[in-house]
Amino acid sequence: MIALEAVCKSFSGQPVIQGLDLRVDRGESVALVGPSGCGKSTVLRLILGLLRPESGIIRFDRRALTRADLLSVRRRTGYVIQDGGLFPHLTARANATLMARELRWQPEKIAHRLAELAELTRFPVDGLDRYPTELSGGQRQRVALMRALMLDPDVLLLDEPLGALDPLIRFDLQRDLRAIIRRLGKTVVLVTHDLSEAAYLGDRLVLLRDGAIEQQGRLVDLQAAPASPFVSRFVAAQRTHLVDEPSRAQGAAR
Amino acid sequence: MRFPAQNSRRRAALPAEAPSRHREVRGPQRTRSLFLTVVLAIGVGTACLHAEVPVAVGSKSFTEGVIVGELTTLVLRAAEVPTEHRRELGGTRILFGALEAGEIDVYGEYTGTLAEEILADENVDSLSEIRDALGRRGIAMTAPLGFNNTYAIGVRAEVAEELGLRTISDLRAHPSLRLGLTNEFMDRGDGWPGLRQRYRLTQENVRGLDHDLAYKAIGSDKLDAMDVYTTDAEIAAYDLVVLEDDLAYFPRYEAVLLYRQDLVTRHPAALAALDQLPGRFDEARMQGLNGAVKLEGRREEEVAADALAEVLGLTVTTDAPSLTDRLGQRTLEHLFLVGVSLFAAIVVAIPLGIFAAARPRWGQVVLGAVGIVQTIPALALLVFMIPLLGIYAPPALAALFLYSLLPIVRNTHAGLVGIPAPLTESAEALGLSSGAQLRRVGLPLALPSILAGIKTAAVINVGFATLGALVGAGGYGQPILTGIRLDATPLILEGAVPAALMALATQGLFELAERRLVPRGLRGR
C-alpha cells in the first residue's frame, strides 16, 4: 500500500532520513518506534507529501507520489497528531465534517457518517457542538479520529495520537483504537515512543535510529534476537519498572 | 451632499440611491445586479446633474477670503443663479488650481498675488496684462472690488498726532520709534529690508513677532508702529493711523474676482450679478466686515448679507442651518470619507496581507511599502494628493485609504503567520486545496487579528478624516478649521466632540462585531 524506497531527507543540512526503505502492506498495521529525533514523524509527513524527499521514491498504492496526486492521496489518508490538531474555531462536529462539507457531500450523508463515527469512536453525541477548548484531551483525540476517518480513508497515519493523555484515558483509548483498527482493517502507520503501545496496536514494529531502520519485526523478535546493542538497550529501557522490580516501584509509589 | 466625484464635475449620485428591491436577489447574481444598478445610478445621476451644476464659489482659508466668498455667493443667489459656497479650501495654489481644473467657478484673489505668485513667470504688471495672461488660461477677472489689502505701516493715533506722522517718509525723522513687525514681513525681500532701503529708515528698535501679538503689544503701549494689512479689522479697533505709502513702495493687492470664462455659457445671468460688486467695497468697509466677524464673532453669511443690503440694496436671506442640520450634514460627510476609504482599504489590504503571509520574501516588500506610507505625515500625504486628485473628497479618500492599509495588512499577515504549525499542517493533511485551507482555516483563525487591524484603521480614520476639511472634503474638520481661524472654542468643539464620539462609537461597534463574528472557540485564547 505504502512504500518508501531509498528516501533521504534533511533539515537545514542535517540528515533526518537516510536511505530509508519501508513497505507497509494493505491492511497491515505498522508501528514506528525509536528515540526522539530518529525521524519517525518525518516518515508520516513524507507519506502525506507535507515534506518532499531530497531523493528516493514514495509510493502510494504502487504509484510514485507526485504533486498532482497530493490532494487525492491526502483524502485517502487519515492523519491524527498528538494534540489532535483540531481547529479551535470549529465545533467538534464542524471539525469532523470539514472535509466532507468541502467536498459538498449531502447533509444527510454527512449526518449519517458522523453518527456512525461517533459510535465507533465512542464519542458522546452531546459533545458534538462543543469547541475543542471545551473538550477533554481524550475527547479531542476521539474527534481527531472521527475527522481522520470521515472520508473512509484507506490509510491511517497516527503520530503519537495518545502521547499527551493521562494514563487512565490513554488506556481506554488504546483499547478503543485497537478495536477500531481491527474492525476497519485499514492500513495503519503509527508513531509512538512507547514500545508496549506499539506492540499492542501494531502487527509489526519498525525501530528507527538516526533515520534508518535498525530492526523490524514483532516485539518478541526484537526481544529474542536484537540486531544490535542499541536494540537491546532500547527494549530494556522500555520495560516497565513495575514488571521488573515490583518491590522498589511500589516503594517509590508510596 | 457635498461629495464631488473626480470626473463628474463635483457631483455624483451615491451608491446608496440604488433601488433596494435588488436586495432580495441572492449570490453572485445579486452582486452583479447591484453593481449594474450602481453604475446606472451614477450614470443617470451624473447626466441629470450636469444640466443643473450650480456655480461653485471657492474661498481661501482666512476671514476676508470667506467674506468675499459669501458676498459672491449671495449676490449670485440674489440673481437666482444656483450657487454653492466651498468655504476655506486652502491657499492660493489650491484655489487657483481648482479654478483651472473647473472644480470651482469663482473665487476672490488679489492682483498682487496674481502678479507676484500665480503669474510670476510672465512678468505681468498692469491690470490689463494680468487680464490677458489669465485669459490665455480660460479665466476672466472682474474689475477691482475697491479695497487694496496690502502691507502698510500702522502707528498709534496718539503718537502719529504728537509727532505729526502722515506718510512713511515722516518716520525718517524719528529713529527711536519702537517697531514690531511680523516675522514674515521682516524676512520678505519686499517687506522690511526693501522698505527700509527705499525710505532710508534708521529705526534700530525693531522686533519680530506674531501678528496678533503685535496688535496686543501696540494696544498696551509697548510698540509705536507695526506692519498691518490695510483691511485688518484691528486698525480701527486699536485706533491706529495707517501711514501713506508716499513712495509707492508696496505692491497693490487689489481684490478682484476670478471666474472661468465658460461660466457665461453655463449661467448667463452670473456675470451681470458679479458685476455689481466691483468698486463698492473700500478698505474702511472691508475693515468693518472683517471686524464684524473677527472681533464681534458674527457669521460671515450674515455680515455679507447685511453689507449687500446696505451697498446694493439687495435683500438676501441667509438660511443659517440649525446645529442639528449642520451636525447631520457633517456626520454624513465624515462617514462617507471614513466608510469609503476603509472599505477600499479592506478590499485591498486583506489580499495584500494574505500575499505577504504566503510569500515571505515579497511579503517583506509589501509590509515595508505600506509601512513607509504610514511614516508620511498625514498632512503631507493629503497635500501630495492635491496635484493628483484635485480638491474635495478624492484626495482625502486617497490619503485615508493609504493610511488604513498598514494596520490591516500587518494584522492580516500577523494573524496568518501566527497560526500554530500543527493547525496549518492539519489543514494541509486533510486534503484541503490551498484556497480551501485559507477560507476554512487560515482566515477564520486570523479573523480576530484582522478585525483588530480594521478597528485600528477605522478609529485612526475617524480622527484623520477631520483633516479632509483642509481640501474641502467637509466633515467634522470643517468647524474645527473655522474655529481655529476665528479662535472660537465652541466651533472647535462642534467638530472635535462629534469626531471623538464617532471614534468611540466605531471602537464599540467593532467590539460588538468581534463578539458576533469570532466563534466561541477562539475567544479568550
Interface residues (C-beta under 8 A of the other chain):
Chain A: R45 L48 L50 L71 S72 V73 R74 R75 T77 Y79 I81 D83 G85 L86 F87 P88 H89 L90 T91 L98 M99 E102 Y131 P132 T133 E134 R147 L151
Chain B: P422 L423 E425 S426 A427 E428 A429 L430 G431 L432 S433 A436 R440 V441 P444 L445 L447 V518 P519 R520 G521 L522 R525
